[in-house]
Amino acid sequence: MLYSKYQHNGWTHSDTTMVKRKDGTEKAVLNTKWTQKGRLGLYEVLKQHNIYPMIEQLMEV
């Protein structure tokens, strides 16, 4: 869940896709994805709280 204070930073991108149901009708599905800017921003926020990805934790051993 992206907090409101980060929602206007360009950290995510959303697009709508039409999906066909079994009965032939269509429905709109919203897909939200992290941008590279968002991945880096999230990394920096977590780093401030001393939370690092597993790969970095394994490299320290």
N, C-alpha and C positions, 0 to 999 in steps of 0.2 A: 504494500500500500504506500503510495507516494504522498507524503504530507503536503498540505497546501502551500507551505512556504517554499517548496521546491517545484511546484507544478508549472511555473512560468519560466523555468530556466532552460527549457529545451532538452530536458533529460529523457523524455519519452516521446514517442510518435504513435498516433492512433490512426487507424484507417478502418473503413467499413467494407465488409465483403458480403455479397449476397450468397446464401447457401440454400440449395434445394432440399426440401423435406421429402420424406418417403411418399407423401401424398401428392407431390408435384408442385406444391406451393413453395414460395421462397420466403426466407426471413433474413433480416439484416443482422450480421454479427460484428461486433466491435472488437478489434484486435489492437492491443497496446503493446509496444515493444520498447525496450531500452535503447537509447542512442549511444554512440560511443562517448559523447559528452556526459551522458547520464551514468554510464559505467564508471568513468573516471571520477565524476562528482561523488557518486556513492562510495567509491573506494576511499576518497579523501575524508568524507564524513565518518566512515567507520574507523579509519586510521586514527582520527582524533580521539576515539574511544578505545584505542588499543585493540581493535578487532581487525584481524588480518585473514586473507584467504588461506585455506588449508595448504595450498602449494607453498606459500611463503612460510608457514609454520613448519612444514616438513624440511625446508631448506635450512632452517636454523639448527636442526638436530645434528 
